[in-house]
Amino acid sequence: MRSARVFVIVLILGLSSLACFGSGTQVPPSDILFSDDFSTKDNKWDQITETDRSTDYFNNAYRILVSNSERHVWANPQNKEFSDTRIEVDATKNGGPDDNDFGIICRYGDVNAFYYGVVSSDGFYGIYKVTDNGGEPIGNDTMLESDQVNQGTATNHVRFDCIGSSLSLYVNGELVDEQTDSTYTTGNVGLMAGTYTTGGTDILFDNFFVYNP
C-alpha cells in the first residue's frame, strides 16, 4: 500500500444504435443518457490551454495534460445534470509518470462538491469525495493496489456507478471498490487526471458513455 496521497485540486471550468458495456452486454439506445466519442466538439467539453495544464479535444479523443506536480485537473461537458448513473470511458496514458491518477467524475455540483473514481498507471485505484477541504478518499486512507489495473501505457476501461448512496468503481470489467456516501445526489459528469510528486500526466479519454443504471 502506498503512502497517503495529498493533492491540491485545480479547477478547470468547465453512438451508435447499440453500445457495449465492458462485459460485452449490448445496451438499448433508450438506456444511453449521454455519450461522446470526441470526434466532434458538439458537447462543448472544456477547452483550456495554459502553461501548467490543458484540457482539449485531440485526435478524436479528449486529452487532459497536467504539467505541474501535486495538481488535479478536470473537465465537464456543457449543461449536463444526472442523478443515478453508470459512467464508462476508455483511458490511455499518452505520456508522463506512472505515478498519476485518472478517471471519472459524477454528481459534479461545483468546485467543492462531487465524487470521482480513479486508477493510476502504476496499478492503484480509489474513490474520492471533494468538499471545501479538497479531495478525500472514501472508505480507505490511501489508494489501494489491484492487478486488475493495466499499467504503463496500456488502456484501461474505467466504469464508475453512482446509484443512490452507492459508489462503485470497476476496472476492465471487474469491481475493485464500493463505498457509500449520500452527500451529493445530482450533478454533471466529467473526466479527471492528476499528478503527485512528478508533473507531466498526459491522459487520452475516448468512448465516454453515461447509462441509466
C-alpha positions in Angstrom: 0.0 0.0 0.0 1.4 3.4 -0.9 1.5 6.3 1.5 -1.4 8.7 1.6 -1.7 11.0 -1.3 -2.4 14.6 -0.7 -3.0 17.0 -3.5 -4.1 20.5 -4.5 -7.1 20.4 -6.8 -7.0 22.9 -9.7 -10.4 23.7 -11.2 -10.8 23.6 -15.0 -14.3 25.0 -15.7 -15.8 23.7 -17.4 -23.0 6.4 -30.5 -24.3 4.3 -32.3 -27.6 2.4 -32.3 -26.2 -0.1 -29.7 -23.5 0.4 -27.2 -21.5 -2.2 -25.4 -20.5 -2.4 -21.7 -17.1 -3.7 -20.8 -18.6 -7.1 -20.4 -19.8 -7.1 -24.0 -23.5 -6.7 -23.0 -25.5 -4.7 -25.5 -27.4 -1.7 -24.2 -30.6 -0.4 -25.8 -30.3 3.2 -27.0 -33.0 4.2 -24.5 -30.6 3.5 -21.7 -27.9 5.8 -23.0 -28.3 9.1 -21.3 -25.3 10.7 -22.9 -22.3 9.7 -25.0 -19.3 11.2 -26.7 -16.6 9.7 -28.9 -14.9 13.1 -29.1 -14.9 13.1 -32.9 -16.7 16.5 -32.8 -16.9 19.3 -30.3 -20.7 19.3 -30.2 -20.9 18.6 -26.5 -18.7 21.5 -25.7 -16.2 20.0 -23.2 -13.9 22.5 -21.6 -11.1 23.7 -23.9 -8.4 25.5 -21.9 -4.7 25.6 -22.5 -2.3 27.3 -20.0 1.3 26.8 -19.1 0.5 24.3 -16.3 -2.5 22.4 -17.7 -4.6 21.7 -20.8 -8.0 20.2 -21.4 -9.0 19.8 -25.1 -10.0 17.6 -28.0 -7.1 15.7 -29.5 -7.0 13.2 -32.4 -10.6 12.0 -31.9 -10.1 11.7 -28.2 -10.2 14.1 -25.2 -6.9 15.0 -23.6 -6.1 16.2 -20.1 -2.5 17.3 -19.6 -1.2 18.3 -16.1 2.2 19.8 -16.2 2.8 20.7 -12.6 3.2 18.3 -9.7 0.6 17.9 -6.9 -2.3 19.0 -9.2 -5.6 17.6 -10.3 -7.4 18.9 -13.4 -10.8 18.0 -14.6 -13.3 18.8 -17.3 -17.0 18.6 -17.9 -19.4 18.7 -20.9 -21.6 21.7 -21.0 -25.0 21.9 -19.3 -25.5 18.3 -18.2 -27.1 17.0 -15.0 -27.9 13.5 -13.9 -28.8 11.7 -10.7 -28.2 7.9 -10.8 -25.7 6.9 -13.5 -23.4 4.3 -14.8 -20.4 6.0 -16.5 -17.8 4.4 -18.6 -14.7 5.5 -20.5 -11.5 4.2 -22.1 -8.4 5.9 -20.7 -4.9 5.6 -22.0 -1.6 7.2 -20.7 -0.2 9.3 -23.5 2.8 10.5 -21.5 4.2 11.4 -18.1 4.9 9.3 -15.0 3.1 6.1 -14.0 2.6 7.7 -10.6 -0.5 9.5 -11.6 -4.3 9.1 -11.5 -7.2 9.5 -13.9 -10.8 8.6 -14.1 -14.5 9.6 -14.0 -16.5 12.3 -12.1 -20.1 12.0 -11.1 -22.6 14.4 -9.4 -20.5 17.5 -10.1 -22.2 20.4 -8.4 -19.3 22.9 -8.2 -15.6 23.1 -7.5 -16.2 21.9 -3.9 -18.9 19.2 -4.5 -18.5 16.0 -6.5 -17.3 12.4 -6.4 -14.7 10.7 -8.6 -13.3 7.3 -9.2 -9.7 6.9 -10.4 -7.0 4.5 -11.3 -3.3 5.0 -11.8 -0.7 3.9 -14.4 1.2 2.0 -11.6 -1.8 -0.1 -10.6 -3.7 1.7 -7.9 -7.4 2.8 -7.6 -9.7 4.8 -5.3 -13.0 6.6 -4.8 -12.9 10.2 -3.6 -15.2 12.9 -2.4 -14.5 16.6 -2.9 -15.6 19.1 -0.3 -14.4 22.5 0.8 -11.3 20.7 2.2 -10.3 19.2 -1.2 -10.4 15.6 -2.3 -10.5 12.9 0.4 -10.7 9.1 -0.2 -13.9 7.4 0.9 -13.5 4.2 2.9 -9.7 3.9 2.7 -6.9 6.1 3.9 -5.0 5.7 0.6 -5.3 4.4 -2.9 -5.1 0.6 -3.0 -3.3 -1.7 -5.4 -5.0 -4.1 -7.9 -3.7 -6.5 -10.6 -6.9 -5.6 -12.5 -5.4 -2.2 -13.4 -3.4 -2.2 -16.6 -0.1 -0.4 -16.0 2.0 1.9 -18.1 0.6 3.0 -21.5 -2.0 0.2 -21.7 -5.6 1.3 -22.0 -7.9 0.9 -19.0 -11.7 0.6 -19.3 -13.0 2.5 -16.2 -16.6 2.4 -15.0 -18.0 4.5 -12.1 -21.5 3.8 -10.9 -23.2 6.4 -8.7 -26.6 4.9 -7.7 -28.3 6.3 -4.7 -25.7 6.3 -1.9 -23.7 3.6 -3.5 -20.4 4.4 -5.4 -18.8 1.6 -7.3 -15.6 1.6 -9.3 -14.9 -1.1 -11.9 -11.7 -1.5 -13.9 -11.6 -3.6 -17.1 -14.9 -5.3 -16.2 -14.2 -6.1 -12.6 -15.5 -4.4 -9.4 -12.5 -3.1 -7.4 -14.1 -0.8 -4.9 -17.5 0.0 -3.5 -18.3 2.8 -1.0 -21.3 4.6 0.5 -21.9 8.3 0.7 -25.2 10.2 0.5 -23.9 13.8 0.4 -24.4 14.5 -3.3 -27.4 13.3 -5.3 -27.3 15.1 -8.7 -24.8 16.9 -10.9 -22.7 16.9 -14.1 -20.3 14.2 -15.2 -16.7 14.7 -16.1 -13.1 13.4 -16.5 -10.2 13.8 -14.2 -6.4 13.5 -14.3 -3.8 14.3 -11.7 -0.1 14.3 -10.7 1.8 13.7 -7.5 5.5 14.2 -7.0 6.2 14.4 -10.7 4.3 16.6 -13.2 3.5 15.7 -16.8 0.5 13.4 -16.5 -1.0 13.1 -20.1 -4.2 11.1 -20.5 -6.4 10.4 -23.5 -10.0 9.6 -23.0 -12.4 8.0 -25.5 -15.8 6.3 -25.8 -17.4 8.1 -22.9 -20.9 6.8 -22.0 -23.4 7.7 -19.4 -26.1 5.0 -18.9 -29.3 4.7 -17.0 -28.4 2.1 -14.3 
